[in-house]
Structures are given as structure tokens and as C-alpha cells.
């Protein structure tokens, strides 16, 4: 009897109870709204967890298909040359034939420098493409304002070097053949000057 009265007092504080059934509680509308929000939050958490599980499972399946369908190619393997051991020290072995091939490929390149300006690389690429069908293979930025331009062959490089001084945005462009011991100080030996005299009236 005392326990029933305690339940009634607690439920009387929370809501109202039916006189026919003292244990049947009619909850307040605010309490019903809170319960609905809690149930909605729980269902949202469950759906989020299921979505994460499905995403992880899908990524595992994609990785299994990637590794399972991969075909090993002998050409893709890295070649390794054992170092030479001399007096207990490992010395790298250099293939002179490969060095000569690389050196020959760089003989068709020139180094350019625009005097008095540090031109963006994209602008130099656009400028070099509009020079004509010169067969430019690569344009790359180097240090200290130098730009490397590589041609298809050495004959095209020589043709560009023989054309003399060119200008970029009214600034002289110095062109020199590529060399391993390139020195910026010795890069420019003489500078041509153009004097503009506007409205001179001659």
C-alpha cells in the first residue's frame, strides 16, 4: 500500500493518472516530445553507425578487387646493382653508358635569363610555344632566375643560338647552351642597350 502511494505521488508530480487504472500514467505533452526526440536521436545514431560500417566494408571490397586483379609485370620491377666492396667500404657502381646517354640528351638544351625581370614559368611557357615550330620538349625553372628550355635535337638548339638576341616584354633574353658548370656570374658578358627617345621630332 505504501509502495502504491509512492508511485502515485511520483506520477502525480510527472503527469496525471487515470482513476480507473492507478498504474496507467498519462504523460505531459512536453515529456512525450522529449521521448520522441530521444528516440529520433537514437535512430539517427544507429543509421550513422550503419553507414560507417557500410563504407568500411565497401572500401575493403575495393581494396580486395585492386590487389586481386593486379597482374605482376616483370618490366615494372626495379633493377638493382650490387655495390662494389673495396677495403670494407661500399662503393656505388656507375654505368658510364647511361651517363653518356643522359649527357647527350642535355646537349639539346639551352639556359635562358631575362635581364631585369623574374618572369613566371607559365608566362615563359606561353612565350616559347608562340615562337614557332621549334620542337620544344620541356621548359623548367632553375635557380637564380634561370630557365631551362630543351629542344628535340641539337640542330634546333644551334638554330636558336644563332638567331641572336631576342626580347621578352622589351627586356633582353640571354640564351646560352647548357653546361654542367654553369656560372651565373659568367653567364652575361655584354649587355646590348636600346635607347628610346620619344617625341624627339627628328
C-alpha positions in Angstrom: 0.0 0.0 0.0 2.8 2.4 0.9 4.6 1.5 -2.4 1.5 2.2 -4.4 1.1 5.6 -2.8 4.7 6.4 -3.6 4.1 5.6 -7.2 1.0 7.7 -7.3 2.8 10.7 -5.7 5.7 10.4 -8.2 3.4 10.1 -11.2 1.2 12.9 -9.9 4.3 15.1 -10.0 5.1 14.0 -13.6 1.6 13.9 -15.0 -1.8 12.7 -14.2 -3.1 9.1 -13.7 -6.4 7.5 -14.7 -8.8 6.9 -11.8 -9.8 3.5 -13.3 -6.2 2.3 -13.5 -3.9 3.9 -11.0 -0.8 2.5 -12.7 -1.6 3.9 -16.1 0.0 7.3 -16.4 -0.9 9.9 -19.0 2.3 11.8 -19.6 2.5 15.5 -20.1 2.9 16.7 -23.8 6.4 18.1 -23.0 7.5 14.7 -21.7 6.1 13.0 -24.8 8.1 15.4 -27.0 11.3 14.7 -25.1 10.9 11.0 -25.5 10.3 11.4 -29.2 13.4 13.4 -29.6 15.4 10.8 -27.7 14.1 8.0 -29.9 14.8 10.1 -33.0 18.4 10.7 -31.8 18.9 7.0 -31.1 17.7 6.0 -34.6 19.9 8.7 -36.2 22.9 7.3 -34.3 22.1 3.8 -35.4 21.8 4.9 -39.0 25.1 6.8 -38.8 26.9 3.7 -37.4 25.4 1.5 -40.1 26.5 4.0 -42.8 30.1 4.0 -41.4 30.1 0.2 -41.3 28.9 0.0 -44.9 31.5 2.5 -46.0 34.3 0.5 -44.4 33.0 -2.7 -45.9 32.9 -1.1 -49.4 36.4 0.2 -49.1 37.7 -3.3 -48.0 35.9 -4.8 -51.1 37.5 -2.2 -53.4 41.0 -2.9 -52.0 40.5 -6.7 -52.4 39.5 -6.2 -56.0 42.5 -3.9 -56.6 45.0 -6.3 -55.1 43.4 -9.4 -56.5 43.1 -8.2 -60.1 46.7 -6.8 -60.2 48.9 -8.5 -62.8 52.6 -8.7 -62.0 54.8 -7.3 -64.8 58.4 -8.1 -64.9 59.2 -4.8 -66.6 57.9 -2.8 -63.6 60.4 -4.3 -61.2 63.3 -2.1 -60.1 66.7 -3.2 -61.2 69.4 -3.1 -58.5 73.2 -3.3 -58.9 75.2 -4.6 -56.0 77.8 -2.0 -54.8 81.4 -2.7 -55.1 83.1 -3.5 -51.8 86.6 -2.2 -51.5 88.6 -2.3 -48.3 85.4 -2.9 -46.4 83.7 0.1 -47.9 80.7 0.0 -50.3 81.3 2.0 -53.5 78.5 2.7 -55.9 78.9 1.4 -59.4 78.2 4.0 -62.1 77.3 2.8 -65.6 79.3 5.1 -67.9 77.0 4.3 -70.9 74.0 5.6 -69.0 75.9 8.7 -68.1 76.8 9.3 -71.7 73.2 8.9 -72.8 72.0 11.4 -70.3 74.7 13.8 -71.3 73.7 13.6 -74.9 70.1 14.3 -74.1 71.1 17.5 -72.3 73.1 18.8 -75.2 69.9 19.9 -76.9 69.0 22.3 -74.0 69.7 26.0 -73.5 69.6 28.2 -70.4 67.7 31.5 -70.6 67.7 34.5 -68.4 65.5 37.6 -68.8 67.6 40.7 -67.8 66.0 42.7 -65.0 62.9 40.6 -64.5 61.9 37.3 -62.9 59.2 36.1 -65.3 56.7 33.5 -64.1 57.2 30.0 -65.5 53.7 29.8 -67.1 54.4 33.1 -69.0 57.7 31.7 -70.3 56.0 28.5 -71.5 53.3 30.5 -73.3 56.0 32.7 -74.9 58.1 29.7 -76.0 55.1 28.0 -77.6 54.4 31.1 -79.7 57.9 31.3 -81.1 57.0 28.8 -83.8 57.5 25.1 -84.5 60.8 24.8 -82.7 60.2 21.4 -81.2 60.4 22.4 -77.6 60.3 19.3 -75.3 60.5 20.8 -71.8 60.6 24.2 -70.1 61.7 24.1 -66.4 62.5 26.7 -63.8 66.0 26.7 -62.3 67.6 28.7 -59.6 68.5 32.4 -59.6 66.2 33.5 -62.4 67.4 30.9 -64.9 65.1 28.8 -67.1 66.0 25.6 -69.0 64.5 25.1 -72.4 65.0 21.6 -74.0 64.6 21.0 -77.8 64.1 17.9 -79.8 67.6 17.9 -81.2 70.9 19.7 -81.1 70.3 21.3 -84.6 67.3 23.2 -83.4 69.2 24.4 -80.3 72.0 25.7 -82.6 69.4 27.5 -84.8 68.0 29.3 -81.7 71.5 30.3 -80.5 72.4 31.7 -84.0 69.3 33.9 -84.2 70.9 36.3 -81.8 69.3 38.5 -79.1 65.6 38.2 -78.5 63.4 40.3 -76.3 60.7 39.5 -73.8 58.5 42.4 -72.7 61.1 44.8 -74.0 63.8 43.1 -71.9 66.8 41.3 -73.4 66.8 37.5 -73.1 70.2 35.9 -72.8 70.5 32.3 -74.2 73.4 30.1 -73.5 74.0 26.3 -74.2 73.5 24.1 -71.2 76.6 23.0 -69.3 77.2 21.2 -66.0 79.5 24.0 -64.7 77.1 26.9 -65.4 78.0 30.0 -63.5 75.5 32.9 -63.3 78.3 35.5 -62.9 79.9 34.4 -66.2 76.5 34.0 -67.8 76.3 37.6 -69.1 79.5 39.1 -70.6 78.0 42.0 -72.5 74.6 43.7 -72.5 73.1 45.4 -75.6 71.3 48.7 -74.9 68.3 50.2 -76.7 67.7 53.9 -76.2 64.2 55.2 -76.7 63.7 58.9 -77.4 60.0 59.6 -77.7 58.8 62.8 -79.3 62.3 63.7 -80.4 61.0 65.3 -83.6 63.7 64.0 -86.0 
